[in-house]
Amino acid sequence: MIDWLFFSEIGLAGLGTGGLYALTALGFVLIYKATRVINMAMGEILMLGAYVFMGFTASTLLPIWLSILLAIACTGLIGGVIERVIIRPMLGESEISVFMVTIGLGSVLVGLVELIWGANPQRLIEFIPKEPIFIGEAYLSSKIGYAFVTAAIVLAVFLAIFRTWRGGVALRATAGDQAAAYSMGINVPMVFSSVWVISAMIAAGAGILVGSIGGISPEMGVYGLSVLVVVIVGGLDSLLGALIAGLMVGLIETYAGAYLGGEYKLLATFSLLVLVLILRPYGLFGTHEIERL
Amino acid sequence: MRIGTVKENYGADAALFDTRVQRGWLVVLAVALVLLPFVSGQYVSYLACLVLINVASTTGLNILTGFTGLVSLGQAAFMGVGAYIVALLEMKVGTPFILNLLLAGLGAALVGMVVGLPSLRVKGLYLAIATIAASVILHFVFANWTEVTGGVSGLTMPPATLFGMELNQPGEVYWIIMPVTVLLLFGAANLFRTRIGRAFIAIRDRDISAEVLGIDLLRYKLLSFAISSFYAGVAGGLWAYFFRVITPESFPLMMSIFFLAAVIVGGMGSILGGILGAIFMTMVPEVLKMLVGVVTPFWPEAVAVLSPVRIMVFGGLIIFFLIFEPEGLAEIWRKIRRFFHLWPFKT
């Protein structure tokens, strides 16, 4: 006999987790779409954002909302610097080299954070209202609920912006054909930089949310692995795919954790990944690139 | 100064070591390898063993990534498979270590071929991610198949025996690790003088062209995975004999990244590069440790900084080499050689 209340509560928590996955995956997909770089350091940038936020809240002078904004802005700046210093020189190199560069970058960021803030796990300041949310009878922890709502709003805003705003069009043009975009007068290097800045900002926001739910530690970058599953399942260059796969992976992970035990979480998501790679190698919504000689 | 080497027949051109000077240095190296445990202390023997194990595994990954062009982040997991096989055989069956190592290699090769199966449909980064999935799943098996692997507490195995002697100390296990690694290296170097090795290189350079030339992609890609994981399995077996305690945490994803980094830093698609990369990446943390020992009297907190700095240096080296010397240490080595060959002229 299935306990439906329990089932739906787990489902809600799963959707909440999935919302955060979708948000981080959005940053991932943006970078991939524009620059064809798989950013393995996404989890580490997310961690950095959460730590920067902690750094701002540690000096109690600033109001929380300002700290959040400052943390997001700072991480965005760092993202821009990373693009300019490390990713730009790698333009035109094989994608595997760029992939490894981002792995190296992740490692540097972990070291940096440990150097500044120490290796021990820490808690973020409590800023999300504590009263639990009830949807019908189902209980949902307030943090996950608010995180989901924030993620949903940010995602909606971004999707709208990319449809209409000129920058969004420039981004889609760059993704479609770099050379053509260049010759139509689009400042492609600028697009690259801004994509990294925006992605780092998204990651910082997601990091603050993730950190306020589960605490922060330098190992938080492992979160990036789950996001990797999300983007592969959804298709590396599909924003919609990231959204749907994010929710899907969140649900599967939470159900596996609840019914089978915590150690099955990663197994479940990675089994899904293998399944998708075998059945649809380019993800559920990704474009299949045809290779010609 | 040397202008060039004149080769008079095909055999001389295909020789692994083409000049007399090179062969001379090789003899010196061989003597040094044999004499090392007699003249060095425990610590140096320990380091030598560690370096040799990493060299074996890195060379295996180099065959797959550097020569066949398939990126894998599962090398550490394959090593784990080898290590568990060796530990179980040593504990439950008690077969001689040569047989154990061979079986470890074959077992890992089998697993590697299964992991390599997606390589026909996906390549490049998707393949790298598929291998991450494989290593996550293998880690789960190591940690949860408790009856066989001992779960999270892992396995503790007895030392290897050679002619009735137990090999406990690093200086003693060295006598297993060194010959096996040297053998593996010669195997790898010779592989690329054969049809199979040439097929690998053709696949790396352009897989569709290779297929048009009549190279069976699935077969050779799987073969590359099998050989590479065979190396990993044997290296894992050596690792097991060396440390003798095997837990699921012994072979984290970070270790796979380490091997890939060693291949890149050393130089992809060069046997010498794999060797140099593995030595370099193993020694850097040790050198940092020594540096900390030197600064501690002046700066007592140095020890606390060691771990983060080590992580940063690791990442920094990957970035540095990819941006400034993508051909790796092997290219630097070639440049140095060229300089001395052509001296006093400019290279």
Contacts between the chains, C-beta under 8 A, distances in Angstrom:
chain1	res1	chain2	res2	distance
A	38	B	125	5.2
A	86	B	319	6.0
A	86	B	323	7.3
A	89	B	323	5.1
A	90	B	322	6.8
A	90	B	323	6.6
A	93	B	322	7.4
A	93	B	326	7.0
A	95	B	124	6.0
A	95	B	125	6.0
A	96	B	71	5.2
A	96	B	124	6.6
A	96	B	125	7.0
A	96	B	128	7.4
A	97	B	264	7.7
A	97	B	322	5.2
A	97	B	326	6.5
A	99	B	71	7.5
A	99	B	125	5.7
A	99	B	128	6.7
A	100	B	260	6.7
A	100	B	261	7.3
A	100	B	264	5.8
A	100	B	318	5.9
A	100	B	322	6.1
A	101	B	318	6.9
A	101	B	319	5.5
A	101	B	322	5.1
A	101	B	323	7.4
A	103	B	257	5.9
A	103	B	260	7.9
A	103	B	261	7.9
A	103	B	315	7.6
A	103	B	318	6.6
A	104	B	261	7.4
A	104	B	314	7.7
A	104	B	315	4.1
A	104	B	316	7.0
A	104	B	317	7.4
A	104	B	318	3.2
A	104	B	319	4.3
A	104	B	322	7.3
A	105	B	315	6.4
A	105	B	319	6.4
A	106	B	315	6.8
A	107	B	257	7.9
A	107	B	311	5.5
A	107	B	312	7.1
A	107	B	314	5.3
A	107	B	315	2.9
A	107	B	318	7.2
A	108	B	311	7.7
A	108	B	312	5.1
A	108	B	315	3.7
A	108	B	316	5.7
A	108	B	319	7.1
A	109	B	315	7.7
A	110	B	308	7.8
A	110	B	311	5.4
A	110	B	315	7.7
A	111	B	308	4.4
A	111	B	309	6.5
A	111	B	310	7.4
A	111	B	311	3.7
A	111	B	312	3.1
A	111	B	313	7.7
A	111	B	314	7.8
A	111	B	315	6.7
A	112	B	308	7.4
A	112	B	312	6.3
A	113	B	308	8.0
A	114	B	307	6.8
A	114	B	308	3.7
A	114	B	311	6.8
A	115	B	305	6.6
A	115	B	308	4.2
A	115	B	309	7.0
A	115	B	312	7.2
A	119	B	307	6.9
A	119	B	308	7.3
A	225	B	132	7.2
A	225	B	136	7.7
A	228	B	129	6.3
A	228	B	132	7.4
A	229	B	133	8.0
A	232	B	126	7.0
A	232	B	129	5.6
A	263	B	140	7.0
A	263	B	143	6.8
A	263	B	144	6.4
A	264	B	140	8.0
A	266	B	136	5.4
A	266	B	140	7.1
A	267	B	136	7.1
A	267	B	137	6.4
A	267	B	140	4.6
A	270	B	132	7.8
A	270	B	133	4.3
A	270	B	136	4.5
A	270	B	137	6.0
A	271	B	133	7.9
A	271	B	137	7.1
A	273	B	129	7.2
A	273	B	130	7.7
A	273	B	133	4.9
A	274	B	118	7.7
A	274	B	130	6.7
A	274	B	133	5.0
A	274	B	134	7.8
A	274	B	137	7.5
A	277	B	118	5.5
A	277	B	121	7.6
A	277	B	122	5.8
A	277	B	126	6.5
A	277	B	129	7.6
A	277	B	130	5.2
A	277	B	133	7.5
A	278	B	118	6.2
A	278	B	121	7.2
A	281	B	118	7.5
A	281	B	121	4.9
A	281	B	122	4.3
A	281	B	126	6.1
A	282	B	126	7.8
A	291	B	208	6.6
A	293	B	206	7.7
A	293	B	208	5.5
A	293	B	209	6.6
A	293	B	212	8.0
